[in-house]
Amino acid sequence: MVCEQGTCRWEKPEPTGDSPGGRSGHTLNVMGNPRRGFVFGGCADRDGEAVYLADTYAMDLTGEQPKWAKCEVDGKVPPSRWRHTSSTISATQMVVFGGIGEASRLNDCYLLDAEGEVPSWSDLSPGGVAPSPRSYHTATLLGEKLYIVGGYGGPGQRTQYFNDVHVLDLKENLWVGEEQGVGVEREGGVKVHPTP
């Protein structure tokens, strides 16, 4: 979408380069210096078989014509997954949480730092009590806290719908709850408040 002087219109860019190819359940976050759109993970069809992905692609958004490239990355790359979330938490960083992995649903957290030319992954391994493994959840950043709401799954591939809220304090790298002074009420909506 291009917006100029209060008028917006859709345009279909014609990117060049090595594209990520067809996939579903992936994420895309715009961030970095230089400014790029990062695609991570997803599920692709390879000769009729579902293949879970752990690759990272970036679309350079600084020129006249967008250009895709498969990223050479440093650090510990997250395991393959799809139906995860990724949340931009700063001008150059995003956090990936959960999703469906090769053998089960996940509840891990990884950070991609896109400062400079070579992005770097790291395993956050937050303290505290993590949410149950899940996919199809939402993740919303408010200040320095990432709120994980709902989802589907649990351990393995069993069917379970979640109606819960979990809070990741990014500054402390800690899952927080009532024991850290955060209470959550869910009745027709979500209300997060300090506990007495």
Number of C-alpha atoms within 10 A of each C-alpha: 8 9 9 7 5 5 7 10 8 8 8 7 10 8 15 13 12 14 15 17 6 9 16 13 20 21 19 19 17 19 22 23 12 13 19 22 19 24 22 26 27 24 22 19 12 8 7 7 9 11 17 22 21 18 19 20 21 27 25 22 17 12 8 8 12 17 20 19 16 16 18 12 18 13 13 13 17 21 16 18 28 28 24 27 24 24 20 19 19 12 14 19 20 23 23 23 25 26 28 27 22 13 10 17 25 25 20 20 19 21 24 26 22 23 16 12 12 11 20 19 19 16 16 15 15 18 13 14 12 17 20 19 21 28 27 20 21 17 22 16 15 9 10 14 20 20 18 20 18 19 23 21 23 20 15 14 15 11 10 12 15 17 11 16 21 22 23 25 17 17 9 12 15 19 21 21 18 12 9 12 11 15 18 17 12 11 7 6 6 12 11 13 12 11 12 7
